[in-house]
Amino acid sequence: MQSSDVLVVGKGNAALCAALAAREAGASVTMLEAASQEEAGGNSAFAGGVMRFAFDSVEDLKRITDLTAEEIATSDFGSNTKDEFFDDLFRLTSYRTDPELCEFLVTRSLDAMIWLRSKGVRFVPNYGRQAAMVGGRRKFFGGLPIEVSGGGAGLVRSLDQAAGNAGIAISYDTRAVALIYDGERVSGVRARRNGRFVEFAVRAVVLACGGFEANPKWRACYLGPGWELAKVRGTRFNVGDGLRMALDIGAAPYGNWSGCHATGWDRYAPEFGDKSIGDQFQKHSYIFGLLINAHGKRFVDEGLDFHSFTYAKYGGEVLKQPGQFAWQVFDAKAKPLLRPEYRMKQMTKVTAGTLEDLATRLDGVDPQAFLATVRAFNDAVMTEAPFDHTIKDGRGTRGLDPPKTNWAQRLDAPPFEAYATTCGITFTFGGVRINSASGQVLDLIGQPIPGLYAAGEMIGGLFYFNYPSGTGLVSGAVFGRLAGTNAAAAATGRQ
Ligand SMILES: Cc1cc2nc3c(=O)[nH]c(=O)nc-3n(C[C@H](O)[C@H](O)[C@H](O)COP(=O)(O)OP(=O)(O)OC[C@H]3O[C@@H](n4cnc5c(N)ncnc54)[C@H](O)[C@@H]3O)c2cc1C
């Protein structure tokens, strides 16, 4: 039996934040990680590293980044005020996000970024993916101008180093399987290491071991038929263990258990994420082209909003199509606007000099129906509004179902390019219910379960149906800190 004050299950962003916060609050801390040291880091290590937090102006950004005078002079960073962040979360979740969790997330988000910086995380402007040149200045759009240097992998590396410096012990290849619970309080975890059971006796446990996105059976059961066929964008270790362990002792399930974050992802990507590729199998520039299914038809409004506000639900729309695939089709006008992930080697792409030739190369697509779709689309483009990719330009289609609301341009400039995508699941929305004042897990009648805390993907109630990009990492930091601080207080008797 091994012991410490606080045990944190997982070693992604939420877990590392919880562990560091617990240590900062004076507790001794152990972390359990199911993966080997090489594979550890969870989805956090696969993340692109963009982070959405509330800020009023560049003055707030200066508290978390070393912006140069030149960068400040030549960039328009915009703002993402608390009100804007609230509005996005409420609008995207169809007004279902838990108001208390949402308020805690939004109001503590900048502070969490400052805290991460104090732990050695480096933030830089996201010029590559979230900015465009306008009138000689780099203008940011989508409300998230900052990313972690080195992406999610850089974030995990920095926090890992901070954990080492803080004397936090990490047990790898150790998969938590059950909570030790006497009906009154959680006092430890049972785990499997090298084929044997080991027990960890502690005063408080923080579960931060992800959702159930890597478990095909749970996906089919909770998300619905067909979801077992999705590719997993990140880690293979998030199979719902933490959720099962908590539910087994009476924790309340909460949030959108039939919902998840899922995006367009290369059709022939491997079953799970590949760290050497990271998030590059994604294809987020569909807003400048058409999405075409096996019947040669469009099936969503590609230009409904900036990709940050549609990408997390359009993966699910691709999954619903026959054969679970869609081609993203572009012409030469769109090419300069495509994000960096369209320039990698490992992707399924075809090119052609004419639309007729392209139609024959779209594997699995009815070519005549595709050509008819393009003709109808081209006829419907409202050419009177000027095209402007830095704003929602209102240049849509007329009389088309589904419409394209912004950035509609005729598909008429060769060469044409198309990219085959399927659905890549990122993480699941359903989780356990926590108390937003302490991060403590609640039971089915709303009573806190003594000794049990949760953070990250494991908490339900924040995201429903959709998600604004960059919120997962910030949620892990905000609620990881909360859980770690309170677990330490409970464990050391300071609460
Ligand atoms: C490709 C990709 C790109 C993304 N890009 C972004 C982005 O740019 N910005 C953003 O905000 N979010 C992004 N996300 C989402 C974000 O990464 C996640 O929401 C976030 O990292 C989840 O953090 P977490 O700590 O809750 O879980 P994870 O980071 O997944 O950590 C969970 C950990 O628990 C471990 N574990 C699981 N079961 C057990 C067990 N039984 N015992 C012990 N350990 C266990 C896992 O091995 C893992 O290390 C992206 C995700 C992916 C996959």
The ligand as an ORCA input file, in Angstrom:
! r2SCAN-3c Opt
* xyz 0 1
  C      -6.066     16.276    -31.884
  C      -6.594     17.152    -30.785
  C      -6.436     18.536    -30.855
  C      -6.928     19.345    -29.831
  N      -6.668     20.693    -29.882
  C      -7.054     21.467    -28.842
  C      -6.674     22.835    -28.777
  O      -5.952     23.352    -29.643
  N      -7.130     23.575    -27.724
  C      -7.904     23.045    -26.722
  O      -8.282     23.757    -25.791
  N      -8.230     21.739    -26.731
  C      -7.813     20.945    -27.753
  N      -8.125     19.618    -27.753
  C      -8.942     19.095    -26.629
  C      -8.081     18.973    -25.396
  O      -6.868     18.354    -25.747
  C      -8.740     18.143    -24.303
  O     -10.014     18.641    -24.037
  C      -7.931     18.232    -23.030
  O      -6.580     18.049    -23.301
  C      -8.379     17.174    -22.039
  O      -7.522     17.211    -20.929
  P      -7.680     16.175    -19.765
  O      -6.538     16.409    -18.868
  O      -9.060     16.191    -19.234
  O      -7.540     14.739    -20.478
  P      -6.261     14.081    -21.146
  O      -5.264     15.101    -21.553
  O      -6.763     13.176    -22.203
  O      -5.607     13.236    -19.979
  C      -6.210     12.072    -19.467
  C      -5.104     11.180    -18.948
  O      -5.672     10.138    -18.178
  C      -4.959      8.924    -18.460
  N      -5.822      7.808    -18.089
  C      -6.956      7.365    -18.673
  N      -7.490      6.333    -17.978
  C      -6.667      6.130    -16.914
  C      -6.686      5.220    -15.818
  N      -7.647      4.298    -15.667
  N      -5.679      5.284    -14.907
  C      -4.673      6.208    -15.038
  N      -4.611      7.080    -16.061
  C      -5.611      7.064    -16.979
  C      -4.658      9.036    -19.937
  O      -3.613      8.189    -20.328
  C      -4.305     10.513    -20.044
  O      -2.937     10.741    -19.798
  C      -7.618     18.772    -28.737
  C      -7.746     17.381    -28.639
  C      -7.230     16.579    -29.645
  C      -7.361     15.084    -29.504
*
